[in-house]
Amino acid sequence: MTGRQEPYYVDYDADFGLSGLTEGFTLSPAPEDTGAALGLVTAKLDANDRECPAGSVDHLSADERSILGYDTSHDDWGYAEELREDVRGLVESPLADEAIRAVWRAAAGGGWDPAAHGMSARDWLRCIDETCAARPPRKIPGRRPAPSSWWGAWRPAADEVRDDVVAEIAEIAEMRSCGERSAGPLPSPDTLSALEEVAARVDPDLGFRLFLRALKVHSVRIEKARYDRLQALGERFGHPAALIDSGLDIAWPPIDTARRDATWDFGFSHLAGQAHQDWRESREEIRKTVGGDGIGQTPGSAAAVLLEDTLRLLRSALPDAAVTALWAGASNSPGSTDGRDWLRLIADVCRERLREAAPAYTPVVAPARTELADPVLREVRETAPAVADKVVSPHWHPVPATDVMDALEHVVTRIDPDLGFRLFLRVLSTLSVPLTQEQYDRYKAIGERFGYGKHHVSDVDHLIEAG
């Protein structure tokens, strides 16, 4: 190899290393012998070798890659190397063999026990390492040959996270000692103690991932507060959210549209933001958005907040032409909508999603945040003269920007300032309205008062003029 590349998980969104391998064992029938068990290892490596990085540039020609500074093909620091690193960490660790065996069995579901086949846990891990080492380096287009310059900075120092990982494992041990019930049997005290040892004495990242696998194998019910902590830990390690989510039994709180737990935009304005040049207003396009609950959100939340926004508009006195102008201004979509028919279609799709994801939920329309109407209205009115001569979608279904701003003012003053402000932010991007730093700071302050996520208002920071 030419040098260590970005770790596997930087460019892929699934579990990896030893924890990813144990997942494969939980999803397969128990191997009958060592050869069959190593066959599962090989199958896992083969499957990951067929994956492409999320940022792959293999669609480019060799010349194009060369111009951009990429090799045509070179050795990849991929799944096998991550697996070997995890394995070697355990083999060379001071942990007792029985502790390693307990961790393996807990994470792999107990279907394959090396001791039952005359092997120590370390011998089994050495077999995995030899299987990985025997594979030729993977060649993959579109990766830089030099080692990652930010790899060391990305992964947190062990001392920074070790105690937090150990604390999470210890809390599950305390649940067991207190006799708390879960959806499934909690891991044994010996297993939890062994997991703590991995986190404390080997590698907190590996301990964290194997701990997650044990929670999933045992169907341990995780409350929302603990789930949020696990996600925060995963983010510190640089792991994708799916690594924590997939297979975890989460006790979600009831849907609450007043709870602002979206990191980015949400509701009707978010749907408008999904529109693009090839986007057409259809049931299928809406379905993609309403099924996209954010990280840490109760299933069905995206549909619920979109339905609430849509019902506000449907039940208002906003004319159909104003609904069409509002959608055009917020989405800049080349398609066209037919006023309330478009809103009714959105509402229908939201209800379909809620029947699937949260059948007990009853849609509500909470009272509007009218106390913030004046500051939002001032921002809308200040911007209106600057866009008076602009047109939305001039090449498809032209809509005067004045119609859009009039519709926004109606929403802010007569429907919901929160919805009006979110749509206003979308219109700013659609019309490429230049902003001063002072304006942007005011928008951020309004967003904070509404409880928006940390990246919501930053969607328009590219409009700030330099100087």
N, C-alpha and C positions, 0 to 999 in steps of 0.2 A: 504493500500500500504506500501511497505517496505521503501519507500523513493523516492524522485523525480528522475526520470530517464532522459536520454537524451531526449530533446524535440522532438516532432513528426517529425519536419522538418529536423532534423539532419539525420534521416535514411530513409526519404521518399522524393520524388522529385516533389510532387504536392503542390498546394496551401493548406493552412491548417487554422485551427481556424475559426474565424468569416468570414474572407474574403473567405476562401474555401467554407463555407456554402452559402454565398451570390452567389458564382459562380453556385452552384447547383440550386438556385432559378432562375437565368437568363436562365438556360438551360431547365427549366420545364414550363409547362403551369401554369398560375396564379392560385394559390389555391382558392377554392370557400369559404372556411371558416377557422377558426383557427385550427380545427382538421386536415384538409388537409395540412395546412402549417406545423404543427408539424409532420405530416407524412413525409414531405420532409426532416425535420431535422433527423428523425429516419432513413430514407433511406440513408442519407448521412453518418450517423454514421455506419450503417450496411456495406455500401460499403467500408469504410475505415477500419473497423474491419477485412474485408476479405483480405486486402493487407498484404504483407510480407515486412519487412524491406529490404533495398537494401543489407545489410550485414548479412542477416539471416543465421543461422547455423542449421536450422531445418532439414537439410539433415543428420546431425550427430546423432548417437545414444545418449541416455541419459548418458551412461558411458563416451563416448567421450566428450560430453559437460562438464561433471563433471571434467574430467581431465584438460580441457582447462580453467576451472574456471567459467563456465556458469551454471546457474540453468537450470533444466529440464523445468520448467515453473514457471512464477511468474507474479505479477501484472505489467502491462505495462503503462508507462506514454505515452499515445497515443493521438489520435485525439480528443477524448471527453474532455480530460483534457486541451488541448490547447484551445479548443472552450470555455470551462468554464472560463478559465483565461481571454480571450478577453472579454467575456460577463460581467464578474464581474468588469473588469476595467471600462467599460462604465457605468454600473449600479451604481457603487459607485463614479463616477466622479462628478465634479461640473458642467458638461455640462447641459444646458437646455434640457428638453425632446424633444423640437422641433429640436434642433441640432442633437440629436441622431437619430431622425426619418429621418432627411434629409440625414444623412450619410448612414443609412440602405437602404433607397429607391434608392439613387444614386448607391450604390454598388450592390444591388439586382435587379436593372433594373426597379424598380417601379411596378412590377407585384403584389407584396404583400405589402399593406400598412396597418399596424396594426390599425391606426386611423380610417380607413374605416370600421373596425370591432369592434369599441368601445373599443380599447385598447390603452394605452399609449405605447410609444416606450420602456420604461423601463419595463412595464408589459410583453411585448412581449419577451424581453431579459430574463426576469425571467422565463418565460415558457420554453425557450430554455435551461436555466440552470437546471431547474427541470427535463427536459427530459434526459439530460446528467447524472444527479445525480442518476436517477432511474436505470441506466444500471449497471450490475455487472462489476467489473473490468475485463479487458481483460487479458486472460492468453496467453502468447506467448513464444515459446521456443527460447532459444538463446540470452537472454538479461541478463546482469549482475544485481544482485539485489541491489547493492549499488548505491546511487546517483552519478551522473556524477561528476567527480573531476574537469572537465574543463568547466562545463556549465556556471558558472559565468564569466569565462574569455572569453568565446566564444562570448557571446552577448555583444555588446558595451554598455557602459554607456549611459543613455539617453542624458546627456549633450553633448556627443561627436557627436551625429547624429541629434539631434532635429532640430537645425537650418538649416541643409542641407535639411531635409525632408520638413520643412515649406517653404524653399526657392523654392523648386520644385513646390509645390502647388501654391505658390504666383505667379510664372511665368505663370502658366496656367490662373490664374485670370487676370494677366496683358494682356495676349493674348486676353481675352474676352473684357477687357476694351478698347483695341486698335482696336477692330473689326476684328481681324485676323480670317480667315476662317479655317475650319478643315473639315475632311471627314464627321463628324457628328456634331450635336450641342454640344457646350461646356457645362460642368456642370454649373448650376446657381451660381451666386455670393454667395447666402446663403449656397449652398452645399459646395463650395470651402472654405468658411469661417468656416463651421462646420468641414471640414476635417483638416483644420489648427489647430482648437481647439483640435481635437483628438490627432494630432501629438505633439502639444505643451503642453497640459495639462493632457493627459491620458498616451499615450505610443507611441513614434515615430515609432516603428515597426508596431503596429496596424494601425496607421495613414497612414504609407507608403503602407501597403498592401491594405487598403480600397481605398486609392487614386488610386492605380493601377487598382483596379476593376472598379472604376468610369471612368477612362480613357478608359478602354476596353468596358464598357457598352455604352459609348457615342461615340465610334469609333473616338476618338481624334487622329489625325495624328501626330505622333511623329517623329521629325527629328533625324538624326543619332547622333548628339552631345548630345541631351537630352537623347536618348536611352542609350548611353554610360554612362551617369551620373546615370541613373536609375539602370543599371547593377552594377555599382561600389557601389552604395548604398546597393543594394541587397547582394553583396558580403560581405560588412561590417557586415550585419546582419546574414550572414551565409546561405542565401537562395540559392536554386538551380537556375540556370539561367532560367530554364523552368517556374518558378514562375513569372518572369518578362516577358518572351517572349510570353507565351501562350495567344493568343487572342489580343495582342497589335498590333495596326496598325502603322507600321514603314515605314517611307519614306526612303527606302534604296537608297544610291547613286549607280550610275552605276558600274558594275563590272570593276575592275582595277587590272590586274594581277601584276602590279608593286607595288601595295599597300600591304605592309607586315603587315597584321593585324591578322595573325594566331599566337596563343600562343605557339603551338608546331610545329612539322614538317608539311610539306605540299607537294603537288605535287607528282611526281613520287617516290621520296624517302619515302613519307608518305605511299603511296600505298604498297611499298615493306615492310614497317614496319608493315603492317597489316597481313602479312603472318604468319602462325603458322603451327603446325604439321599436322593438318587436313585440312589446306587450300589448295584449288586447283585453279589454274589459270582459272577462268571462268567469263562469263559475269555477273553472279549474285554476285560474290565476288567483282568485280569492282564496280558494281552498289551501293553496300553498302557503299563503300568509297566515291564515287563522290556525294552521297546524304548527306554526313555528313559535311555540312558547320559549321564552328566554331561559337562560340558566337560572335555576333557583326559583322558577315560577311554578305554581300549581298548574297541572295539566288543564287546559281549557282557558287559561287566563288571557291569552292573546285574542281568542274569540270573544270572550266576555267584554273586554275593554273596547274592542271594535264594535260589538253589538251596541254597547251603551252609547258610543259616539253616533252611530248610525241612527239609533232610535231618537236621539236628541234632534238630529236633522229632520228625520221623518215627521216628527210631531210638531215641528216648528212651522212658522208662517213663511219660511224662506221659499220664494218662487222657484219653480222647476228650472228656469233659465239661470237663476243664481246658483242653484246646486251644480249645474253643468259648468258654469264659469269657475266655481270654487274648486271642483275636481280638476279642471284643466289647469288652473293656476298652481295647484299643489302638486300635480303629477307630471305636467308637461308631456302628457301621453299623446301619441299620434291618433289614438282612437277617439271616440266620442261617446258620451253617455246621454241617457234620456231622463234626466232629472230624477224623480222619485222611483222610477222603475229600477234604476241602478242601485239606489239605496235599498230597495226591497230585496233585490238579488243578494246584496251583501248580507242583509239581515238573515235571509234564508240559509245561506251557507254557514253563518255563525251559529245558528241554532242547530244545524246538522252536526257541526263539530262538538257543540256542548252536549248534545244527546249522547255522543260517543265517549267524550272525555270526562264529563261531569254531569251525569244524568240527574243528580239531585239539586243542581244549581237552578235557582229561579232568577231570571234576568231582572235587574233593577236599574233605574236611572236616578243616581244620587243627585241631591241639590247642587246646582252650579256654584262655583267659587266666585260669586259676584263681587266679593271685596277686592278682587284684583282686576276688575273690569277697567278702571280708569287708567292704570299704568300701561295696560296692554293697548287700550284704545289710543293713547298718546303715541305709542310707537307706530301703530298702523297709520295714523293720520300724518305723522311726520314723514313717513316713507311714500305716501300716496303721490305727492307732487313729483317726486323723483322718477316715478314710473308711468306718469300720465301718458307719455307718447309711446309706450311699449306695447307689444302684442304677444300673447302666449300662443305657442304652436302656430307660428305664421305660415308654415308650409303645409299644414294638414287641416286643422279646423281653427282658424284664427279667432282668438277671443281678446278683446281689448283689456288691457291691464286695469283700466278704470272699473270695468265690471267685476273683476276679481277683487279689487280693493273694497268696492261697495259691499260685495257679499261677505268679505272678511269682517267689515265693520258691523254688519247685521249679526254675524255669529257672536262677535265679542259682546255686543250690547244687549242682544235679545235671546241668545241661546246658551253659550258657555264660554267665558273668557279663556279657560284652559284649552279647550278645543280650538278656539280662535287663534291663540298664540302659537300652538303647534302647527297649525296650517299656515300661519304667517311666516314662520321659519322656513317652511317648505317653499313658499312663494318667493322668498328672498333668493333662494338658490335657483329656482326656475327662471327668474328674471335677472339673475346675476347682478343684484343690487350691491354696489360697493358700500362697505361699512367702515365707520371709524372705530378705533379701539374703545372710545367712550360708549358708542352705541352697543358694541358687543358686550361690554361689561354690564350694561343695563340689562341686556337680554339674559345674561348669566344670572343676574340677581333675581329677575322674574322667574327664571327656571328653577332656581333654588327654592323660591317661595312656593312654587307649585309642587316641589318635591321630585323633580325630574332626575333621572340617572346622570352619572358623571360625564357621559359622552353625548348627551342629548343635544344641548345647545352648541356643542363644539362642531356639529355638522355644518355650521355656517362660518366657522372661523377662517375658512379659505377666502372669504369675501372681504376680510379686513385689508384695507389699503395700507401699503408700506409708507412709513414716514411719520 
